[in-house]
Amino acid sequence: MSDLLPSLVTLAAFLLPAGILLKRQRQRSAGQIAHTLLVALFCMLGGLLFAGALISLLGEDSPALLNSALVVVGALLCVLAQQWYAKRNG
């Protein structure tokens, strides 16, 4: 089970933004849900980019669980930025 833990934490980098975005969504049509899941996927990719930048600064010897946690933090930062931008633009 400990071998799967970093993978499960990285999966949370998709599930947490998807849950947050679906919870905050007013309309729940199939097209809107698909769009929301796509935005959550882009947030996860932003989290991977954030983690990759920090991993390159920390070095290649950082533990896998820390790398996965950085992906989740980056994904949540992307969700916060997306929600702030959506609120600002109406």
A tleap script that builds the chain and sets N, CA, C and O, in Angstrom:
source leaprc.protein.ff14SB
mol = sequence {
  NMET SER ASP LEU LEU PRO SER LEU VAL THR
  LEU ALA ALA PHE LEU LEU PRO ALA GLY ILE
  LEU LEU LYS ARG GLN ARG GLN ARG SER ALA
  GLY GLN ILE ALA HIE THR LEU LEU VAL ALA
  LEU PHE CYS MET LEU GLY GLY LEU LEU PHE
  ALA GLY ALA LEU ILE SER LEU LEU GLY GLU
  ASP SER PRO ALA LEU LEU ASN SER ALA LEU
  VAL VAL VAL GLY ALA LEU LEU CYS VAL LEU
  ALA GLN GLN TRP TYR ALA LYS ARG ASN CGLY
}
set mol.1.N position { 0.815 -1.199 0.000 }
set mol.1.CA position { 0.000 0.000 0.000 }
set mol.1.C position { 0.856 1.259 0.000 }
set mol.1.O position { 0.468 2.268 -0.589 }
set mol.2.N position { 2.003 1.215 0.646 }
set mol.2.CA position { 2.846 2.405 0.695 }
set mol.2.C position { 3.425 2.754 -0.681 }
set mol.2.O position { 3.776 3.907 -0.933 }
set mol.3.N position { 3.524 1.756 -1.569 }
set mol.3.CA position { 4.001 2.042 -2.923 }
set mol.3.C position { 2.956 2.821 -3.725 }
set mol.3.O position { 3.302 3.592 -4.620 }
set mol.4.N position { 1.689 2.618 -3.401 }
set mol.4.CA position { 0.620 3.286 -4.128 }
set mol.4.C position { 0.285 4.667 -3.585 }
set mol.4.O position { -0.418 5.431 -4.247 }
set mol.5.N position { 0.764 4.999 -2.413 }
set mol.5.CA position { 0.377 6.250 -1.768 }
set mol.5.C position { 0.722 7.493 -2.599 }
set mol.5.O position { -0.134 8.370 -2.717 }
set mol.6.N position { 1.912 7.621 -3.178 }
set mol.6.CA position { 2.168 8.807 -4.017 }
set mol.6.C position { 1.234 8.886 -5.236 }
set mol.6.O position { 0.843 9.978 -5.649 }
set mol.7.N position { 0.887 7.746 -5.797 }
set mol.7.CA position { -0.032 7.751 -6.934 }
set mol.7.C position { -1.428 8.186 -6.519 }
set mol.7.O position { -2.105 8.902 -7.257 }
set mol.8.N position { -1.856 7.758 -5.349 }
set mol.8.CA position { -3.177 8.156 -4.863 }
set mol.8.C position { -3.216 9.639 -4.515 }
set mol.8.O position { -4.228 10.305 -4.731 }
set mol.9.N position { -2.130 10.145 -3.985 }
set mol.9.CA position { -2.067 11.577 -3.683 }
set mol.9.C position { -2.076 12.382 -4.980 }
set mol.9.O position { -2.712 13.434 -5.046 }
set mol.10.N position { -1.391 11.913 -5.997 }
set mol.10.CA position { -1.410 12.591 -7.290 }
set mol.10.C position { -2.800 12.529 -7.915 }
set mol.10.O position { -3.227 13.488 -8.559 }
set mol.11.N position { -3.504 11.429 -7.739 }
set mol.11.CA position { -4.886 11.337 -8.216 }
set mol.11.C position { -5.766 12.353 -7.509 }
set mol.11.O position { -6.709 12.875 -8.103 }
set mol.12.N position { -5.474 12.635 -6.264 }
set mol.12.CA position { -6.225 13.655 -5.534 }
set mol.12.C position { -6.043 15.031 -6.155 }
set mol.12.O position { -6.883 15.911 -5.964 }
set mol.13.N position { -4.962 15.230 -6.894 }
set mol.13.CA position { -4.740 16.497 -7.582 }
set mol.13.C position { -5.756 16.707 -8.696 }
set mol.13.O position { -5.932 17.838 -9.149 }
set mol.14.N position { -6.419 15.671 -9.146 }
set mol.14.CA position { -7.534 15.808 -10.088 }
set mol.14.C position { -8.869 15.809 -9.349 }
set mol.14.O position { -9.758 16.596 -9.673 }
set mol.15.N position { -9.010 14.937 -8.364 }
set mol.15.CA position { -10.298 14.780 -7.695 }
set mol.15.C position { -10.680 15.991 -6.846 }
set mol.15.O position { -11.846 16.385 -6.826 }
set mol.16.N position { -9.721 16.580 -6.151 }
set mol.16.CA position { -10.028 17.756 -5.327 }
set mol.16.C position { -10.485 18.951 -6.172 }
set mol.16.O position { -11.523 19.535 -5.860 }
set mol.17.N position { -9.760 19.341 -7.224 }
set mol.17.CA position { -10.274 20.436 -8.055 }
set mol.17.C position { -11.606 20.105 -8.718 }
set mol.17.O position { -12.472 20.973 -8.835 }
set mol.18.N position { -11.776 18.860 -9.151 }
set mol.18.CA position { -13.052 18.485 -9.763 }
set mol.18.C position { -14.190 18.632 -8.761 }
set mol.18.O position { -15.253 19.150 -9.101 }
set mol.19.N position { -13.977 18.184 -7.543 }
set mol.19.CA position { -15.010 18.310 -6.519 }
set mol.19.C position { -15.308 19.758 -6.191 }
set mol.19.O position { -16.472 20.133 -6.055 }
set mol.20.N position { -14.282 20.573 -6.061 }
set mol.20.CA position { -14.478 21.987 -5.754 }
set mol.20.C position { -15.237 22.681 -6.880 }
set mol.20.O position { -16.187 23.425 -6.636 }
set mol.21.N position { -14.811 22.430 -8.105 }
set mol.21.CA position { -15.454 23.092 -9.246 }
set mol.21.C position { -16.888 22.609 -9.450 }
set mol.21.O position { -17.763 23.409 -9.783 }
set mol.22.N position { -17.141 21.322 -9.257 }
set mol.22.CA position { -18.508 20.815 -9.400 }
set mol.22.C position { -19.413 21.344 -8.290 }
set mol.22.O position { -20.591 21.612 -8.527 }
set mol.23.N position { -18.881 21.492 -7.104 }
set mol.23.CA position { -19.668 22.014 -5.985 }
set mol.23.C position { -20.064 23.461 -6.218 }
set mol.23.O position { -21.174 23.860 -5.865 }
set mol.24.N position { -19.186 24.246 -6.798 }
set mol.24.CA position { -19.445 25.666 -7.003 }
set mol.24.C position { -20.222 25.964 -8.280 }
set mol.24.O position { -20.573 27.117 -8.531 }
set mol.25.N position { -20.492 24.958 -9.078 }
set mol.25.CA position { -21.164 25.158 -10.355 }
set mol.25.C position { -22.676 25.232 -10.151 }
set mol.25.O position { -23.252 24.430 -9.417 }
set mol.26.N position { -23.310 26.202 -10.808 }
set mol.26.CA position { -24.760 26.350 -10.671 }
set mol.26.C position { -25.515 25.379 -11.575 }
set mol.26.O position { -26.425 24.684 -11.122 }
set mol.27.N position { -25.141 25.334 -12.839 }
set mol.27.CA position { -25.813 24.454 -13.787 }
set mol.27.C position { -25.126 23.096 -13.787 }
set mol.27.O position { -23.903 23.005 -13.679 }
set mol.28.N position { -25.920 22.052 -13.910 }
set mol.28.CA position { -25.339 20.714 -13.898 }
set mol.28.C position { -25.785 19.905 -15.121 }
set mol.28.O position { -26.247 18.771 -14.992 }
set mol.29.N position { -25.641 20.494 -16.286 }
set mol.29.CA position { -25.921 19.737 -17.511 }
set mol.29.C position { -24.694 18.902 -17.860 }
set mol.29.O position { -23.613 19.097 -17.306 }
set mol.30.N position { -24.884 17.975 -18.784 }
set mol.30.CA position { -23.776 17.089 -19.159 }
set mol.30.C position { -22.615 17.873 -19.766 }
set mol.30.O position { -21.452 17.569 -19.500 }
set mol.31.N position { -22.925 18.866 -20.567 }
set mol.31.CA position { -21.874 19.681 -21.170 }
set mol.31.C position { -21.105 20.490 -20.135 }
set mol.31.O position { -19.884 20.621 -20.225 }
set mol.32.N position { -21.817 21.031 -19.155 }
set mol.32.CA position { -21.157 21.807 -18.106 }
set mol.32.C position { -20.277 20.921 -17.227 }
set mol.32.O position { -19.189 21.332 -16.824 }
set mol.33.N position { -20.739 19.716 -16.929 }
set mol.33.CA position { -19.932 18.792 -16.120 }
set mol.33.C position { -18.683 18.378 -16.878 }
set mol.33.O position { -17.601 18.301 -16.296 }
set mol.34.N position { -18.822 18.109 -18.183 }
set mol.34.CA position { -17.653 17.746 -18.990 }
set mol.34.C position { -16.658 18.907 -19.043 }
set mol.34.O position { -15.448 18.698 -18.961 }
set mol.35.N position { -17.169 20.115 -19.179 }
set mol.35.CA position { -16.287 21.289 -19.189 }
set mol.35.C position { -15.587 21.438 -17.844 }
set mol.35.O position { -14.394 21.741 -17.801 }
set mol.36.N position { -16.296 21.234 -16.764 }
set mol.36.CA position { -15.716 21.349 -15.432 }
set mol.36.C position { -14.627 20.304 -15.219 }
set mol.36.O position { -13.580 20.613 -14.650 }
set mol.37.N position { -14.854 19.082 -15.664 }
set mol.37.CA position { -13.839 18.037 -15.526 }
set mol.37.C position { -12.609 18.339 -16.372 }
set mol.37.O position { -11.487 18.009 -15.986 }
set mol.38.N position { -12.817 18.958 -17.510 }
set mol.38.CA position { -11.685 19.356 -18.349 }
set mol.38.C position { -10.875 20.471 -17.675 }
set mol.38.O position { -9.646 20.462 -17.728 }
set mol.39.N position { -11.559 21.422 -17.045 }
set mol.39.CA position { -10.857 22.477 -16.309 }
set mol.39.C position { -10.083 21.862 -15.141 }
set mol.39.O position { -8.959 22.276 -14.858 }
set mol.40.N position { -10.678 20.879 -14.463 }
set mol.40.CA position { -9.984 20.197 -13.361 }
set mol.40.C position { -8.747 19.466 -13.877 }
set mol.40.O position { -7.724 19.434 -13.193 }
set mol.41.N position { -8.823 18.884 -15.064 }
set mol.41.CA position { -7.664 18.228 -15.659 }
set mol.41.C position { -6.562 19.239 -15.956 }
set mol.41.O position { -5.384 18.961 -15.729 }
set mol.42.N position { -6.943 20.417 -16.465 }
set mol.42.CA position { -5.951 21.457 -16.714 }
set mol.42.C position { -5.341 21.961 -15.406 }
set mol.42.O position { -4.162 22.313 -15.364 }
set mol.43.N position { -6.139 21.994 -14.345 }
set mol.43.CA position { -5.599 22.384 -13.039 }
set mol.43.C position { -4.590 21.338 -12.553 }
set mol.43.O position { -3.572 21.687 -11.955 }
set mol.44.N position { -4.873 20.069 -12.807 }
set mol.44.CA position { -3.919 19.034 -12.431 }
set mol.44.C position { -2.622 19.182 -13.228 }
set mol.44.O position { -1.529 19.013 -12.687 }
set mol.45.N position { -2.753 19.497 -14.506 }
set mol.45.CA position { -1.552 19.709 -15.321 }
set mol.45.C position { -0.775 20.933 -14.843 }
set mol.45.O position { 0.455 20.943 -14.879 }
set mol.46.N position { -1.490 21.961 -14.398 }
set mol.46.CA position { -0.820 23.109 -13.803 }
set mol.46.C position { -0.111 22.720 -12.516 }
set mol.46.O position { 0.971 23.228 -12.222 }
set mol.47.N position { -0.714 21.822 -11.751 }
set mol.47.CA position { -0.077 21.320 -10.547 }
set mol.47.C position { 1.175 20.522 -10.863 }
set mol.47.O position { 2.168 20.611 -10.142 }
set mol.48.N position { 1.135 19.742 -11.937 }
set mol.48.CA position { 2.323 19.005 -12.361 }
set mol.48.C position { 3.440 19.960 -12.781 }
set mol.48.O position { 4.614 19.716 -12.502 }
set mol.49.N position { 3.068 21.031 -13.445 }
set mol.49.CA position { 4.058 22.037 -13.847 }
set mol.49.C position { 4.648 22.726 -12.620 }
set mol.49.O position { 5.860 22.932 -12.547 }
set mol.50.N position { 3.798 23.083 -11.657 }
set mol.50.CA position { 4.250 23.696 -10.413 }
set mol.50.C position { 5.198 22.768 -9.667 }
set mol.50.O position { 6.255 23.194 -9.203 }
set mol.51.N position { 4.818 21.502 -9.554 }
set mol.51.CA position { 5.660 20.531 -8.849 }
set mol.51.C position { 6.971 20.307 -9.590 }
set mol.51.O position { 8.024 20.191 -8.963 }
set mol.52.N position { 6.919 20.247 -10.908 }
set mol.52.CA position { 8.141 20.053 -11.690 }
set mol.52.C position { 9.128 21.188 -11.493 }
set mol.52.O position { 10.335 20.962 -11.415 }
set mol.53.N position { 8.613 22.414 -11.413 }
set mol.53.CA position { 9.503 23.554 -11.182 }
set mol.53.C position { 10.135 23.477 -9.798 }
set mol.53.O position { 11.329 23.732 -9.645 }
set mol.54.N position { 9.340 23.127 -8.790 }
set mol.54.CA position { 9.899 23.044 -7.436 }
set mol.54.C position { 10.816 21.841 -7.267 }
set mol.54.O position { 11.793 21.909 -6.521 }
set mol.55.N position { 10.514 20.747 -7.946 }
set mol.55.CA position { 11.375 19.567 -7.859 }
set mol.55.C position { 12.738 19.868 -8.474 }
set mol.55.O position { 13.767 19.412 -7.975 }
set mol.56.N position { 12.739 20.635 -9.556 }
set mol.56.CA position { 14.031 20.980 -10.158 }
set mol.56.C position { 14.858 21.867 -9.224 }
set mol.56.O position { 16.088 21.827 -9.249 }
set mol.57.N position { 14.169 22.672 -8.393 }
set mol.57.CA position { 14.897 23.482 -7.413 }
set mol.57.C position { 15.351 22.659 -6.216 }
set mol.57.O position { 16.444 22.867 -5.690 }
set mol.58.N position { 14.495 21.708 -5.783 }
set mol.58.CA position { 14.825 20.884 -4.614 }
set mol.58.C position { 15.864 19.818 -4.924 }
set mol.58.O position { 16.620 19.401 -4.047 }
set mol.59.N position { 15.896 19.387 -6.158 }
set mol.59.CA position { 16.814 18.325 -6.536 }
set mol.59.C position { 16.058 17.030 -6.782 }
set mol.59.O position { 14.900 16.890 -6.389 }
set mol.60.N position { 16.701 16.116 -7.416 }
set mol.60.CA position { 16.081 14.857 -7.808 }
set mol.60.C position { 15.921 13.880 -6.647 }
set mol.60.O position { 15.279 12.841 -6.801 }
set mol.61.N position { 16.497 14.199 -5.487 }
set mol.61.CA position { 16.472 13.262 -4.367 }
set mol.61.C position { 15.269 13.437 -3.459 }
set mol.61.O position { 15.194 12.773 -2.425 }
set mol.62.N position { 14.333 14.295 -3.799 }
set mol.62.CA position { 13.182 14.528 -2.931 }
set mol.62.C position { 12.271 13.298 -2.927 }
set mol.62.O position { 12.157 12.610 -3.941 }
set mol.63.N position { 11.633 13.021 -1.807 }
set mol.63.CA position { 10.782 11.830 -1.711 }
set mol.63.C position { 9.555 11.923 -2.617 }
set mol.63.O position { 9.071 13.013 -2.923 }
set mol.64.N position { 9.073 10.780 -3.029 }
set mol.64.CA position { 7.944 10.719 -3.965 }
set mol.64.C position { 6.672 11.297 -3.352 }
set mol.64.O position { 5.872 11.919 -4.052 }
set mol.65.N position { 6.485 11.097 -2.070 }
set mol.65.CA position { 5.282 11.623 -1.422 }
set mol.65.C position { 5.299 13.154 -1.392 }
set mol.65.O position { 4.254 13.789 -1.541 }
set mol.66.N position { 6.466 13.739 -1.203 }
set mol.66.CA position { 6.585 15.201 -1.252 }
set mol.66.C position { 6.293 15.713 -2.656 }
set mol.66.O position { 5.624 16.733 -2.814 }
set mol.67.N position { 6.779 15.028 -3.660 }
set mol.67.CA position { 6.507 15.420 -5.048 }
set mol.67.C position { 5.014 15.375 -5.343 }
set mol.67.O position { 4.478 16.276 -5.988 }
set mol.68.N position { 4.344 14.331 -4.872 }
set mol.68.CA position { 2.908 14.216 -5.082 }
set mol.68.C position { 2.147 15.301 -4.341 }
set mol.68.O position { 1.165 15.837 -4.854 }
set mol.69.N position { 2.594 15.627 -3.141 }
set mol.69.CA position { 1.948 16.694 -2.377 }
set mol.69.C position { 2.114 18.033 -3.079 }
set mol.69.O position { 1.209 18.866 -3.040 }
set mol.70.N position { 3.255 18.249 -3.718 }
set mol.70.CA position { 3.464 19.486 -4.474 }
set mol.70.C position { 2.522 19.564 -5.672 }
set mol.70.O position { 2.080 20.652 -6.039 }
set mol.71.N position { 2.214 18.433 -6.280 }
set mol.71.CA position { 1.248 18.409 -7.385 }
set mol.71.C position { -0.121 18.841 -6.884 }
set mol.71.O position { -0.803 19.621 -7.548 }
set mol.72.N position { -0.531 18.347 -5.729 }
set mol.72.CA position { -1.833 18.705 -5.166 }
set mol.72.C position { -1.875 20.195 -4.824 }
set mol.72.O position { -2.863 20.871 -5.110 }
set mol.73.N position { -0.811 20.702 -4.219 }
set mol.73.CA position { -0.758 22.123 -3.872 }
set mol.73.C position { -0.839 22.980 -5.131 }
set mol.73.O position { -1.558 23.978 -5.158 }
set mol.74.N position { -0.114 22.600 -6.159 }
set mol.74.CA position { -0.164 23.347 -7.417 }
set mol.74.C position { -1.529 23.305 -8.063 }
set mol.74.O position { -1.984 24.311 -8.608 }
set mol.75.N position { -2.194 22.165 -8.016 }
set mol.75.CA position { -3.536 22.046 -8.584 }
set mol.75.C position { -4.523 22.914 -7.817 }
set mol.75.O position { -5.383 23.556 -8.420 }
set mol.76.N position { -4.409 22.940 -6.496 }
set mol.76.CA position { -5.308 23.777 -5.701 }
set mol.76.C position { -5.032 25.264 -5.934 }
set mol.76.O position { -5.957 26.076 -5.909 }
set mol.77.N position { -3.778 25.622 -6.158 }
set mol.77.CA position { -3.467 27.008 -6.506 }
set mol.77.C position { -4.084 27.389 -7.856 }
set mol.77.O position { -4.560 28.510 -8.032 }
set mol.78.N position { -4.071 26.460 -8.791 }
set mol.78.CA position { -4.699 26.714 -10.089 }
set mol.78.C position { -6.209 26.886 -9.956 }
set mol.78.O position { -6.799 27.730 -10.631 }
set mol.79.N position { -6.836 26.091 -9.092 }
set mol.79.CA position { -8.284 26.232 -8.870 }
set mol.79.C position { -8.586 27.594 -8.247 }
set mol.79.O position { -9.530 28.275 -8.648 }
set mol.80.N position { -7.784 27.979 -7.272 }
set mol.80.CA position { -7.997 29.291 -6.653 }
set mol.80.C position { -7.844 30.412 -7.676 }
set mol.80.O position { -8.635 31.355 -7.681 }
set mol.81.N position { -6.852 30.321 -8.527 }
set mol.81.CA position { -6.647 31.336 -9.564 }
set mol.81.C position { -7.800 31.338 -10.555 }
set mol.81.O position { -8.249 32.402 -10.980 }
set mol.82.N position { -8.280 30.166 -10.924 }
set mol.82.CA position { -9.394 30.071 -11.871 }
set mol.82.C position { -10.667 30.654 -11.266 }
set mol.82.O position { -11.400 31.374 -11.944 }
set mol.83.N position { -10.934 30.353 -10.011 }
set mol.83.CA position { -12.129 30.877 -9.357 }
set mol.83.C position { -12.039 32.394 -9.175 }
set mol.83.O position { -13.040 33.094 -9.329 }
set mol.84.N position { -10.866 32.901 -8.853 }
set mol.84.CA position { -10.681 34.331 -8.716 }
set mol.84.C position { -10.890 35.028 -10.053 }
set mol.84.O position { -11.531 36.077 -10.117 }
set mol.85.N position { -10.349 34.446 -11.124 }
set mol.85.CA position { -10.506 35.032 -12.445 }
set mol.85.C position { -11.964 35.009 -12.896 }
set mol.85.O position { -12.449 35.978 -13.481 }
set mol.86.N position { -12.667 33.902 -12.625 }
set mol.86.CA position { -14.069 33.799 -13.014 }
set mol.86.C position { -14.931 34.792 -12.230 }
set mol.86.O position { -15.867 35.370 -12.782 }
set mol.87.N position { -14.624 34.989 -10.963 }
set mol.87.CA position { -15.389 35.937 -10.155 }
set mol.87.C position { -15.118 37.372 -10.592 }
set mol.87.O position { -16.024 38.205 -10.599 }
set mol.88.N position { -13.879 37.656 -10.953 }
set mol.88.CA position { -13.511 38.999 -11.364 }
set mol.88.C position { -14.136 39.386 -12.689 }
set mol.88.O position { -14.509 40.543 -12.884 }
set mol.89.N position { -14.256 38.429 -13.611 }
set mol.89.CA position { -14.785 38.725 -14.942 }
set mol.89.C position { -16.272 38.476 -15.072 }
set mol.89.O position { -16.823 38.573 -16.168 }
set mol.90.N position { -16.909 38.166 -14.006 }
set mol.90.CA position { -18.335 38.144 -14.042 }
set mol.90.C position { -19.057 36.913 -14.023 }
set mol.90.O position { -20.288 36.919 -14.055 }
savepdb mol mol.pdb
quit
